[in-house]
Amino acid sequence: MRILYAVQATGNGHISRAMELLPHLSRYGQVDVFLSGSNSSLDPQLPVRFRNKGISLFYTKNGKINLLKTALNINPVQMLSYARQLPLQSYNLVLNDFESITSLACTLQRVPSLHFGHQASFSSPKTPRPKIKSLAGELTLKYYAKGTAAVGLHFQAYDDNILPPVIKSEIWQAQPTDKGYFCVYLPSFTDEVLLPYLSKIREHTFQIFSRQVKKTTVIGNCHLFPVEKKAFNNSLIHAAGLITNAGFETPAEAMFLHKKILAIPIRGQYEQYCNAAAMAQLGVHTLDQIDEQFTENVKRWIAMPSTVYHKSFHMPTATIIDRMMQIADEQNIITAQSHQLLFG
């Protein structure tokens, strides 16, 4: 069986999840990966066969999507040409983790696909949204990368087609401790924005994972590290808490480790406002933005008691893949030849 796994590389979360899923997905056949986007700072240790700049997101130094720069870097003619040329007929199963070119290719070539990942959970109206919905945001979640069927991942089972978050094996097997420092991962903000606020909280140490530094740098109570998977996992496992954007993978792992979380949605990224709404329901403290009150907000958050998260909605990654493949079979996404090979 041949599987094409299309992964959005506009951030580290999709890459990290794909790296964790790959060994289990490979039990079902040969996996080729298509990466689209250029925002990930992680080394994609994946069998990448196809790569395209796709739609890459750019940010201002203050954590907001730079719409003009993002738009100017989109080449729709090139994307359309690439979608037409993708050899989808060579694959028995196409998995799409919120990747727009593969979604377009499947439509043009009339090939079924399974939208699989966190964004796929928003196919259900039961998945949490912010109090004020965004029409543009809803349309993006619905049409940016759609499939024949959807299997979502989220913090809770908001609907029948939603499975638990993928927790990396290092996190799943970890013995978490509290060494008193706070782990910070806010890649949409520059160091020059964050340091003036966090450096004022001298009684606490912050381990900041930065896109801007190439080696460990210590500036007062702020320790800056390059973004690297092993170092970040270790920091999170032993941290007192996590300050991060309102993404999905990193908060899910922090909740699994029972770490207190301060989540700040990326401005202009509707999915993160949805995630913030879901996290708030689970007891996570959220902020709308970083402003002149950020230092005091962080101090108040540090003083808050830790949230107790329930671990009931978790399952091993191998089980998630098995369930996803079962749904793909039930929805006739897998070809007849592959079905016979897989399920007898």
N, C-alpha and C positions, 0 to 999 in steps of 0.2 A: 504494500500500500504506500502511495506517495501523498504526503501532506504538505500543503503550502500554508505557512503560518505568517501572516502579515502583521507587523508590529509597528506601532507609531513610536517614533524616537524623538518626540518633542519634549521629553522629560525622562528622568531616570526610572520612574515607577514602572512603566511598560517594559523597559529593558530588564529590570530586576525580576519582574514577574515571569517574563519569557525564559530567563535563565533558570529559574526554579522549576518551571513546567516542562522544559525540554526533555530531561531524562525520562519522565513519565510518559510524555507524548510519544517519545521514540519507541516505546514498547509496542506501539500500534503500526509502526512503519518508518520509512525514511522521511525525515522532516527537512524541508528547505525553508529558510527564513527570508522574508522581504522586509527590509527596514526603510521607513519613510520619515524624513525629518532630520534635523541636525542639531537638536538642543541637548541631547543626552551627553553627560560628561563621564558616564561609566564605560568601561571597556566592554563592548558587547561580545561576550564569550558564547557566540551562537554560530550555527552553520549558515552564515549569510550568503545567499546566492544572488539576490537582487537588492539593489540599494538606489534610492532616489531622494533628492532634496525635498520633494513633496511640499507640504505646508509646514514651515518651521516658524515657531513663535518667538518673538523678540519682546523684551521688556524694558521699561524705563528703570532708572536706578531706584525708584520708589515702589517697585513691586507691581506695576500696572502693565498690562499688555500694550506694547507700542503698535497700534493698529496700522499706522502709515508704513513703518518699516516692515511689518509682517506682510502687508499687502504688496509692497514693492518687490518682495522676494518671491512672490508666487508667479509661476510661469504656466498658465493654464493650457497653452498649446502643447508644451512639452509633456505635461501631465497626461493630456488626452492621448498623445502619441504613445506614451509609455503604457497606458492602460490597454490600448489596442494590441500592443505587442507582447504583453505578459502571457506566457504559455500556459494558461489555466487548464487547457484540455489535457495537459500531461499529468494532472493531479486528480486523485480520488476524493480528496477533501480539502476545502479551502476554509481556513480559520482566519477571522479578521478581528484584530484587537484595535478597533477604532481607527482604521487606516483608510483614507479616502480614495487613493488610487486603485487599490484592489477592489473596493466597493464599486467604483465606476467600471473597472474591467469586468467584474462579474455581471453587471447590468448590460454592458455592450456585447459581451460574449455569451450571455444567457447561461451562465454557470451558477449553480446554487452555492451558497456559502453560509457559514454560521458566524454570526456576530457574537464574539466571546470575550468577556472582560467586564471591567467596572462600568464603562459607559453603556454597555448593553443592558444594564439593570434599569436604565431610564426609559426603556421601552414600556415599562409598566407605570401607569399613573399612580400606583400605590407607593412608589419610591419617594422619599421625602423631597420636598422642594422648599425654597425660602418663602416667607410670607408674601413677598412681592415677586411674582413670576416675570421672567423676561421672554417675550415672544421670540426674539432673535435667538436667545439661548435655547429655548425649547425646539425651535426649528433646526438648530445646529445639532443638538443631541439626536434628533429624529432622522435627519437626512445626511449628515456629514459622512457617516460610514454605516450603512444599513446592510443587513443580510437577509437571507431567506427566512431564518429563524434567529432567535436571540437567547443566549444563556448569560445571565449577568452575575457579577460578583459584588457583594455589598456587606455592610456591617451586620445586617439582620436579614432574615428571610421575608422581605416585604411582599413577595409574590412567589408563585410556584416555580418560576424559571430562574430564581436567584439562588446562587450557591454562596458559601462562605468565602472570605478573603483567602488568597494564597499566602501562607506564612512560610517564609524561608526556613530551611532546615536548621540553619544556625540559630534562628530565633526560637523555633519550635523546641529545640533541645537545650536551650540556654537555662542557666540558673541565675536569674536576675538578682542584682544587689542594688543598694543605694549608696553610692560613694559621695553624694552631696553636691556634685556639679550638675549643670543643666546642658543637655545636648540641644544644639540649635541648627536647624536646616531650613533656611529661607532663601533658596536659590534665585528667587525673583527680586531680591533686594541686594544692593551692593554693600560691601563692607563699610564704606564711608557713611552709609545711612545707619547701619546697625550699631557700629562701635560707639558712637557718642551716647547712645541710650544705655547700652548694656555696661559700658565702662563705669557708669555712675553707681552701679550696684556692686560696690567693692567687696561686700561681705560674701558674695557668691562668685563661683567660677563658671564660665560659659565655654563649652567646647563647640566652636562654630565651624561647620563644614562649608567651605567657601569655594566658589568657582574661580576666584581670583588669585589664590595663593598656590604656589607650586611645591612648597615645603612647609612644615610646621612652623608657625610664627606665634610668638607670645607677646601680647600687648596688654600689660597690666593683668587684669583678671580675665581677659579674653584670650583663649587659645584657639588659633585658627589652623584648620587642617584642610588639605586638598580633599576633594570628594573621592572617596575610595571605599569600596564595599565592605571589606573586612574591618577597617578602622571605624567606619560608621556603625556597623553592627555592634562592635565591642563598646563603643561609646554609649549607644542606646541601651544596651543590656545593663550597664552599671550606672546609668544616670538617675538623678532624682526626678527628672521630668524632661519633657520634650517641647520645644518651641518650633513650630513648623507651619508651612502653608496648609490649607485645607484640602490636601490631596487625598489619596486613598490608601496606597500600600503602606506608607510610613506610619500614619496614624493607626491603621489596623494592627500593625506589629507592636506599636507602643501600647495599645489597648490589650493586646494579648499578653504583654509583659507587665500589665497593671501599672503603667507609668502615667503620671498626671500629664495632661496635654494642654498647651495653649495653641490654638489653631487660628491662622489669619488667611482668609481667602485671597487669592490673587485677584486684584481688581480687574473687572472686565471678563473674567473667566467664570461663566455661569455655573458650570459643573461644580466648581469649588464652593459656591454659595449653597448649592444643593447638599454637598458633603457637610458643610458647616451646620446646616439645619439638621441633618441626620445625627451628627456628633453631639449637638446640643441636646437632643433627645436622650442621649446616652450619658449625659453628665459632663461632657467636655466643655471647657471654657473657650469661647471664641471672641475675637475682636474683628471689627470691620476693616481696620487699617492700622498702619503704624503712623502715629502723629505725635504731637508734642507731649501727650499724656502717656506715651508708651512706657517710659521708665516706671512711672507710678502704677500702671496697669500690670506690668511684670511683677513688681513687688507685691501687689495685692494677690496676684495669682500664686506666687510662691508661698504666701501665707495661708492659702486655702488648703483644707484637708484634701487628701488624695481621693480620687474617685475609684469606687470598686466596680470593675466591669465583669459582666458574666461571660464565662467561656463556653456557653452552651452552643453557640453557633460557630463551630469550627470543625474541620475535618482534614485528615491528611491530604496532601497534594495529589497523591496517587488516586485517592477516592474521588477527588474533584474531577480529575481527568476522566476516570471511568464513567462518572455520572454525565459529564459533558458529551462523551462519545455515545452513550446510550441515548441521550436526547437527540444528538445529530442523526442517529439511526432512526429513531421514531419519527423525526421530521423529514426523512428521506433526503438528507443532505449527502449521505454516503452512497456511492454508486453500488449497484447490485453486486458487482464482482467483489468489491471490498466488503460488502455486508456478509457475503458467504464466507470470506476469508476470516472475518473478525468474529462473527457470531454463530457460524455453523448452520 
